[in-house]
């Protein structure tokens, strides 16, 4: 009797172990990423990190700023949101080693999250009426996040210093012109916030136009950015991509 119970328990344990092993194999198979995706993600992240590091070293960020979100958008176009997040994470780690955590954080805030927002919106076929404000919001949040991180690192409120400098400049101009009215700090801060939003909107609109041309081969229909027909005609895209 004892032997029969032991044998039954052993058989049940073996079957349970076999089921668990099969389940683990299926889980590993589902979680396994395509090799090509991993390789392309690594290459895009390396290109992003090196280009940002070199442009920062040679003071070229002003001229190449519109290209930094492009690798993340390409990763999103080819492999989806997971590849875009991995590209941003690997580029952030690479820049942390090359340029330090502050420069890496600035890249993630100013360009990385903007690229993620663009890729996610275009992957879901959002119209430009939706994708431009969403990506501009991501850019605006990134700008103020970058200022906050810089303030923490140098232990000084960078935004307050900028507002104080602008206030002093306006005060000097008003004194030179003989004006008696000088706007207060709150008004200057509100105007600065509005200008940041306008800058983000214009920046993301330029990215929409540039990437509509750069990503014509990213998807079979040649319109990953979901550009309107009039815009595609204005940009001179081939007629095959406008059907």
C-alpha positions in Angstrom: 0.0 0.0 0.0 2.8 2.4 0.9 4.7 1.5 -2.2 1.6 2.2 -4.4 1.1 5.6 -2.7 4.8 6.5 -3.2 4.7 5.5 -6.8 1.6 7.5 -7.4 3.1 10.6 -5.7 6.3 10.2 -7.7 4.3 9.9 -11.0 2.2 13.0 -10.0 5.4 14.9 -9.2 7.0 14.0 -12.5 3.9 15.0 -14.5 3.8 18.3 -12.6 7.4 18.9 -13.1 7.0 18.2 -16.8 4.1 20.6 -17.1 6.1 23.3 -15.3 9.1 22.7 -17.6 6.9 22.9 -20.7 5.3 26.1 -19.4 8.7 27.6 -18.7 9.9 26.7 -22.2 6.8 28.4 -23.8 7.3 31.5 -21.6 11.0 31.7 -22.7 10.0 31.3 -26.3 7.5 34.1 -26.0 9.9 36.4 -24.2 12.7 35.8 -26.6 13.4 38.8 -28.7 14.4 38.5 -32.4 18.1 38.6 -32.9 17.8 41.1 -35.7 15.8 43.4 -33.4 18.4 43.2 -30.7 21.2 44.0 -33.2 19.4 46.9 -34.8 18.5 48.3 -31.4 22.1 48.2 -30.3 23.3 49.8 -33.5 20.8 52.6 -33.3 21.5 53.3 -29.6 25.3 53.3 -30.3 24.9 55.7 -33.2 22.7 58.0 -31.0 25.1 58.0 -28.1 28.2 58.6 -30.1 26.6 61.3 -32.3 25.2 63.2 -29.3 28.5 62.9 -27.4 30.6 64.2 -30.4 28.1 67.0 -31.2 28.2 68.1 -27.6 32.0 68.0 -27.6 32.3 70.1 -30.8 29.3 72.4 -29.9 27.1 71.1 -32.8 24.0 70.5 -30.8 22.3 73.5 -32.2 22.7 72.3 -35.8 22.1 68.6 -35.3 19.3 68.8 -32.6 16.6 67.6 -35.0 18.4 64.4 -35.8 18.8 63.0 -32.2 15.2 61.6 -31.8 15.5 59.9 -35.3 17.0 56.6 -34.2 14.3 56.1 -31.6 11.6 56.8 -34.2 13.3 54.4 -36.6 13.3 51.7 -33.9 9.6 52.3 -33.2 8.8 52.1 -36.9 10.6 48.8 -37.5 10.0 46.9 -34.2 7.5 48.8 -32.1 7.5 50.5 -28.7 9.6 47.9 -27.0 12.5 48.5 -29.4 12.1 52.3 -29.0 12.3 52.0 -25.2 15.4 49.7 -25.4 17.1 52.2 -27.8 16.6 55.0 -25.4 17.7 53.0 -22.4 20.9 51.7 -24.1 21.7 55.2 -25.5 21.2 56.7 -22.0 23.6 54.1 -20.4 26.2 54.7 -23.2 26.0 58.5 -22.7 26.3 58.0 -18.9 29.7 56.3 -19.5 30.9 58.7 -22.2 29.6 62.1 -21.0 28.3 61.6 -17.5 24.8 61.3 -16.0 23.9 65.0 -16.4 24.5 64.9 -20.2 22.7 61.6 -20.5 19.8 62.9 -18.6 19.7 66.0 -20.8 19.5 63.8 -23.9 16.7 61.6 -22.5 14.7 64.7 -21.4 15.2 66.9 -24.5 15.3 64.3 -27.3 14.6 60.8 -26.0 11.1 61.3 -24.8 10.2 63.4 -27.8 11.3 60.5 -30.1 9.3 58.1 -28.0 6.2 60.3 -28.3 6.6 60.6 -32.0 7.1 56.9 -32.5 4.2 55.9 -30.4 1.9 58.4 -32.1 2.9 57.4 -35.6 2.8 53.7 -34.8 -0.8 54.1 -33.8 -1.6 56.2 -36.9 -2.4 59.4 -35.1 -3.1 62.4 -37.2 -0.8 65.4 -37.1 -3.5 67.3 -35.2 -3.0 64.8 -32.4 0.7 63.9 -32.7 2.1 67.5 -32.9 0.6 68.6 -29.5 1.4 65.3 -27.8 5.1 65.4 -28.9 5.2 69.1 -28.1 3.9 68.3 -24.6 6.6 65.6 -24.2 9.2 68.2 -25.3 8.0 70.8 -22.9 8.0 68.4 -20.0 11.5 67.4 -21.0 12.8 71.0 -21.1 11.6 71.6 -17.5 12.8 68.2 -16.4 16.2 69.0 -17.8 16.2 72.3 -15.9 15.2 70.5 -12.7 17.9 67.9 -13.0 20.5 70.6 -13.7 19.3 72.5 -10.6 19.7 69.4 -8.5 23.2 68.8 -9.7 24.5 72.4 -9.2 22.3 72.9 -6.2 20.9 76.1 -7.6 17.5 77.0 -9.1 18.4 77.4 -12.7 15.0 78.6 -13.8 14.9 81.3 -11.1 18.4 82.5 -12.1 17.2 82.7 -15.8 14.1 84.7 -14.8 16.1 87.0 -12.6 18.5 87.7 -15.4 15.6 88.5 -17.8 14.0 90.7 -15.1 17.3 92.6 -14.7 17.6 93.1 -18.5 14.0 94.3 -18.8 14.5 96.7 -15.8 17.6 98.1 -17.4 15.8 98.6 -20.7 12.9 100.3 -19.0 15.3 102.6 -17.1 17.1 103.5 -20.3 13.8 104.3 -22.1 12.5 106.2 -19.0 9.5 103.9 -18.5 8.0 103.5 -15.1 6.4 100.2 -15.6 8.4 97.0 -15.0 6.7 93.5 -15.2 6.9 91.4 -12.1 8.6 88.0 -11.8 5.4 86.0 -12.1 4.6 87.7 -15.4 8.0 87.0 -16.8 7.8 83.4 -15.7 4.4 83.0 -17.5 5.8 84.5 -20.6 8.8 82.2 -20.5 6.5 79.2 -20.1 4.5 80.3 -23.2 7.6 80.7 -25.2 8.8 77.2 -24.3 5.5 75.8 -25.4 5.7 77.7 -28.7 9.3 76.6 -29.2 8.2 73.0 -28.6 5.4 73.2 -31.1 7.6 74.7 -33.8 10.3 72.1 -33.1 8.0 69.1 -33.3 6.3 70.5 -36.4 9.8 70.7 -38.1 10.4 67.1 -36.9 7.2 66.0 -38.6 8.2 67.6 -41.9 11.8 66.3 -41.8 10.9 62.8 -40.7 8.2 62.5 -43.3 11.0 62.6 -45.9 13.5 60.5 -43.9 11.1 57.7 -43.1 9.6 57.0 -46.6 11.2 53.5 -46.5 10.4 52.7 -42.9 7.0 51.2 -43.7 5.6 49.5 -46.9 3.3 52.4 -47.6 6.1 54.9 -47.2 4.0 57.1 -44.8 5.0 56.1 -41.3 4.5 59.7 -40.1 0.9 59.6 -41.4 1.5 62.9 -43.2 -1.5 64.5 -44.9 -1.8 64.2 -48.6 -1.2 67.9 -49.2 1.9 67.9 -47.1 3.3 64.9 -49.0 2.7 66.6 -52.3 4.4 69.8 -51.0 7.4 67.8 -49.9 7.7 66.2 -53.3 7.4 62.6 -52.2 7.0 60.0 -55.0 3.5 59.4 -56.2 3.7 55.7 -55.1 3.8 56.9 -51.5 0.7 59.1 -51.8 -1.8 56.5 -52.7 
